[in-house]
Amino acid sequence: MDDVKNIVTAIKKGDIKPIYFLTGEEPYFIDKISDYIEDHVLPEEEKGFNQMVLYGRDVTVDEIIGNAKRYPMMAERQVIIVKEAQDLSRTIEQLLPYAENPQPTTVLVFNYKYKKLDKRKKLHKAIAKTGVIYENKRLYENQVVDWIQAEMHSRGYQMAPKAAQMLLEFLGNQLDKIDNELKKLQLITPKGSTITPEVIEENIGISKDFNIFELRKAIGSKDNLKAHRIINYFSQNEKDHPMVMTVGMLFSFFVQLQQYHALKDQSENNVARALKVNRFFVKDYVTAARNYNMKKVSSIISYLRDADVKSKGVGAANVPQGDLLKELLFKIIN
């Protein structure tokens, strides 16, 4: 995230490179940089003749180079953005001669999503020397919660940690989907206010009481009644709460709990760092650790592996998912 800010800040200051090669597993940040260049490098009146968007599936590397070597028309520079550039992965090395001697009046941007350049190849070294290579990875769970809170703070809002966690567990760690929901929240929530779990429930349709986060918390505290209520809700809403997803999230929780037991330093900061969770949720692991010792956690992980297989129809093809979840819950808590 800091790399994105640094690139944008440099562009704002006029330090504009001839090549930006944007790669990695998280498309949101690639689009952020690319969109900023598209919107801000050229003034609006120059874009018609000097800004071009190409798509990797429709062009060759030679055609891109040909366009990049042209001079801008009545302007200081031209901008060429190649979207879906990963479709050129088989021929991208043909860019080497241009990367070694790029046109100084062209800003050439490659959106090379879900892939990365081989650092051992000459092309990577050439672009790193003459331009910018930005490479990212998917954010960890705790990083997504922190990102949601930081992003909303930058937009003039506060985001409760539980509300951020609800978005993460409902939408996964795909930042573009989360960003779409954040924009919706901005339209209906007064600036300066706090986004609470109640706001999420009312406007996005995620229950603040019946979700995987609350299920993990109920199981961790051995609140059998609450856990059963959530399981029953999941059973009645299988489309929104598929068993395979529920089992996967519980598996992650107990693997983290196993890691917690193994930590010598169980201070809040170290637990958050080691387990890759937000500090706000550390207390849930402390509570669960009191209720489930290392031996019990190991058994639960085994139960969850079996449940994962059954959730996919192996050995339990005709058993309702609700019954499988209730059986799993009994094994975990008792």
C-alpha positions in Angstrom: 0.0 0.0 0.0 2.9 2.3 0.8 4.4 1.6 -2.7 1.2 2.8 -4.3 1.3 6.1 -2.3 5.0 6.6 -3.2 4.3 6.1 -6.9 1.3 8.5 -6.9 3.3 11.0 -4.9 6.2 10.9 -7.3 3.8 11.5 -10.3 2.2 14.4 -8.5 5.7 16.0 -8.0 6.4 15.6 -11.8 8.7 12.6 -11.5 7.0 10.7 -14.3 8.8 7.6 -15.7 8.5 6.4 -19.3 7.4 2.8 -18.3 5.2 1.6 -15.5 4.9 -2.2 -15.3 2.2 -3.0 -12.7 2.0 -6.7 -11.7 0.7 -9.0 -9.0 -2.1 -10.9 -7.5 -4.2 -8.0 -6.3 -5.7 -6.1 -9.2 -7.2 -3.3 -7.1 -3.8 -1.6 -6.5 -2.8 -2.1 -10.2 -6.0 -0.3 -11.2 -5.5 2.4 -8.6 -2.1 3.4 -10.1 -3.2 3.0 -13.7 -6.4 5.0 -13.2 -4.4 7.8 -11.5 -2.1 8.0 -14.5 -5.0 7.9 -16.9 -6.8 10.7 -15.0 -4.0 13.0 -14.1 -0.9 12.8 -16.2 -2.4 14.7 -19.1 -4.7 17.7 -18.9 -8.2 17.0 -20.3 -7.7 18.9 -23.5 -4.7 16.8 -24.5 -6.2 13.4 -23.9 -8.1 13.2 -27.2 -4.9 13.0 -29.3 -2.3 11.9 -26.8 -3.9 9.2 -24.6 -4.6 5.7 -25.8 -5.9 2.5 -24.1 -5.0 -0.8 -25.6 -5.9 -4.4 -24.6 -3.4 -7.2 -24.5 -5.7 -9.6 -26.3 -6.1 -7.2 -29.2 -2.5 -6.0 -29.9 1.0 -7.4 -30.3 4.1 -6.2 -28.5 5.4 -4.8 -31.8 2.2 -2.7 -32.2 2.6 -1.3 -28.7 6.2 -0.4 -29.4 5.2 1.3 -32.6 2.6 3.4 -30.8 5.0 4.2 -28.0 7.7 5.5 -30.4 5.4 8.1 -31.9 5.7 11.7 -30.8 2.9 13.5 -28.9 0.7 15.9 -30.8 1.1 19.5 -29.6 1.8 18.2 -26.0 4.7 17.4 -23.8 4.0 13.7 -23.6 1.6 11.0 -24.6 0.1 8.2 -22.4 -0.4 4.6 -23.5 -2.1 2.2 -21.2 -2.1 -1.5 -21.9 -4.9 -3.2 -20.0 -5.0 -7.0 -19.5 -1.4 -7.1 -20.5 -1.0 -10.5 -19.0 -2.5 -11.8 -22.3 0.9 -10.9 -23.8 2.9 -13.1 -21.4 4.2 -15.4 -24.1 5.7 -12.5 -26.1 6.4 -9.8 -23.5 10.2 -10.4 -23.7 10.0 -8.7 -27.1 9.6 -5.5 -25.2 13.3 -5.6 -24.2 14.8 -3.3 -26.9 12.3 -0.6 -26.2 12.6 -1.0 -22.4 16.4 -0.4 -22.7 15.8 2.8 -24.7 12.2 4.1 -24.1 10.7 7.1 -25.8 11.1 9.9 -23.1 7.9 11.6 -24.3 5.8 8.5 -23.8 4.3 7.2 -20.6 3.7 3.5 -21.2 1.7 1.6 -18.6 1.2 -2.2 -18.5 -1.5 -3.7 -16.3 0.0 -7.2 -16.0 -2.5 -8.8 -13.5 -2.1 -12.1 -11.6 1.4 -12.6 -13.1 4.8 -11.2 -12.6 8.0 -10.7 -14.6 10.9 -13.1 -14.0 13.4 -11.1 -12.1 16.2 -13.1 -13.7 15.4 -11.9 -17.2 16.9 -8.9 -18.9 13.5 -7.3 -19.4 12.9 -7.0 -15.6 16.3 -5.4 -15.1 15.8 -3.0 -18.1 12.4 -1.8 -16.9 13.7 -1.4 -13.3 16.5 0.8 -14.6 14.5 3.0 -16.9 11.0 2.9 -15.3 9.0 1.5 -12.4 8.0 -2.1 -11.6 5.3 -2.4 -9.1 4.5 -5.9 -7.8 2.0 -6.8 -5.1 0.5 -9.8 -3.3 -3.0 -10.5 -1.9 -3.4 -8.9 1.5 -3.6 -11.1 4.5 -6.8 -11.1 6.5 -5.5 -8.7 9.2 -4.2 -6.4 6.5 -7.6 -6.2 4.8 -9.3 -5.2 8.0 -6.6 -2.5 8.5 -6.9 -1.4 4.9 -10.7 -1.0 5.2 -10.3 1.1 8.3 -7.5 3.2 6.8 -9.3 3.7 3.5 -12.5 4.9 5.2 -10.5 7.2 7.5 -9.0 8.7 4.4 -12.5 9.3 3.0 -13.6 11.0 6.2 -15.3 8.1 8.1 -14.5 5.8 11.0 -15.0 2.0 10.6 -15.6 -0.2 13.6 -13.3 -3.2 13.6 -16.2 -5.7 13.7 -17.9 -3.9 10.8 -14.7 -4.2 8.7 -14.4 -7.9 9.7 -18.0 -8.5 8.5 -17.1 -7.1 5.1 -14.0 -9.2 4.9 -15.8 -12.4 5.7 -18.8 -11.6 3.4 -16.7 -10.5 0.4 -13.4 -12.2 0.9 -10.1 -10.4 0.4 -11.0 -9.0 -3.1 -10.4 -5.3 -2.6 -12.3 -4.2 -5.7 -15.5 -5.8 -4.4 -15.0 -4.4 -0.9 -14.3 -0.9 -2.4 -17.7 -1.1 -4.3 -19.5 -1.6 -1.0 -17.5 1.1 0.7 -18.6 3.5 -2.0 -22.2 2.5 -1.4 -21.8 3.2 2.3 -20.4 6.6 1.6 -23.5 7.5 -0.4 -25.9 6.7 2.5 -23.8 7.6 5.5 -23.0 11.2 6.6 -19.4 12.1 6.4 -17.6 12.1 9.7 -19.7 9.3 11.1 -18.7 5.8 12.2 -19.7 2.7 10.1 -21.0 0.2 12.7 -22.0 -3.4 12.3 -25.6 -2.2 12.4 -25.0 0.1 9.4 -23.5 -2.9 7.5 -26.5 -5.1 8.4 -29.0 -2.5 7.4 -27.4 -1.4 4.1 -25.4 -4.4 2.8 -27.4 -7.3 4.1 -24.9 -9.0 6.2 -26.3 -10.1 9.6 -24.3 -8.7 12.5 -25.4 -11.6 14.7 -25.5 -14.6 12.3 -22.2 -14.7 10.5 -19.0 -16.8 10.5 -17.3 -14.2 12.7 -19.9 -14.6 15.4 -19.9 -18.4 15.0 -16.2 -18.5 15.6 -16.6 -16.3 18.6 -19.4 -18.4 20.0 -17.5 -21.6 19.5 -14.3 -20.1 21.0 -16.2 -19.1 24.2 -18.1 -22.4 24.2 -21.5 -20.6 23.9 -23.3 -23.7 22.8 -26.8 -22.0 22.5 -25.5 -19.1 20.4 -23.4 -21.4 18.2 -26.5 -23.6 17.5 -28.6 -20.6 16.6 -26.1 -19.5 14.1 -25.7 -23.0 12.6 -29.5 -23.2 12.3 -29.5 -19.9 10.5 -26.7 -21.1 8.1 -28.7 -24.3 7.5 -31.7 -22.2 6.4 -29.6 -20.0 4.2 -27.2 -22.4 2.6 -26.7 -20.3 -0.5 -25.3 -17.4 1.5 -23.5 -19.7 3.9 -22.2 -22.8 2.1 -20.8 -25.4 4.4 -17.5 -25.6 2.6 -16.9 -21.9 3.3 -18.0 -22.3 7.0 -15.7 -25.2 7.5 -12.8 -23.4 5.8 -13.1 -20.4 8.1 -13.3 -22.5 11.2 -10.3 -24.5 10.1 -8.3 -21.3 9.7 -9.4 -20.2 13.2 -8.3 -23.4 14.9 -5.0 -23.5 13.0 -4.4 -20.0 14.3 -5.4 -21.2 17.8 -2.8 -24.0 17.5 -0.2 -21.4 16.6 -1.3 -19.3 19.6 -0.7 -22.2 22.0 2.8 -22.5 20.5 3.8 -18.9 21.1 6.2 -18.1 23.9 5.3 -14.4 23.7 1.5 -14.1 24.0 1.4 -10.4 24.3 -1.3 -8.7 22.3 1.1 -7.2 19.7 3.0 -10.4 19.1 -0.1 -12.5 18.8 -1.6 -10.1 16.3 1.6 -10.1 14.3 2.2 -13.9 14.5 -1.4 -14.9 13.7 -1.9 -12.1 11.1 -5.0 -10.8 12.8 -6.2 -7.4 13.9 -5.4 -6.6 17.5 -9.1 -6.0 18.2 -9.7 -9.8 17.8 -6.8 -11.1 19.9 -9.0 -11.4 22.9 -11.1 -14.0 21.0 -8.1 -16.2 20.7 -7.2 -15.8 24.4 -10.7 -16.9 25.3 -10.6 -19.8 23.0 -7.2 -20.9 24.2 -8.6 -21.2 27.7 -11.4 -23.5 26.5 -9.4 -25.6 24.1 -6.0 -26.9 25.0 -3.4 -28.0 22.3 -4.6 -31.6 22.3 -8.2 -30.7 21.8 -7.3 -28.2 19.1 -5.5 -30.9 17.2 -8.6 -33.2 17.4 -10.8 -30.4 16.2 -8.6 -29.8 13.2 -9.0 -33.5 12.4 -12.8 -33.2 12.7 -12.8 -30.2 10.4 -10.8 -32.1 7.8 -13.4 -34.8 7.8 -16.2 -32.3 7.6 -14.5 -30.6 4.7 -14.5 -33.9 2.8 -18.2 -34.6 3.7 -19.2 -31.1 2.7 -18.0 -31.9 -0.8 -20.2 -35.0 -1.0 -17.7 -37.7 -0.1 -19.2 -40.2 2.2 -22.2 -38.1 3.0 -23.9 -37.4 -0.3 -27.5 -37.6 1.1 -26.9 -35.9 4.4 -28.2 -32.3 4.7 -25.5 -29.8 5.3 -27.3 -28.6 8.4 -27.0 -32.0 10.0 -23.3 -32.2 9.1 -22.7 -28.8 10.7 -24.6 -29.8 13.9 -22.6 -33.0 14.1 -19.4 -31.0 13.7 -20.4 -28.5 16.4 -21.2 -31.3 18.9 -17.7 -32.8 18.3 -16.0 -29.4 18.7 -17.7 -28.1 21.8 -18.2 -31.4 23.7 
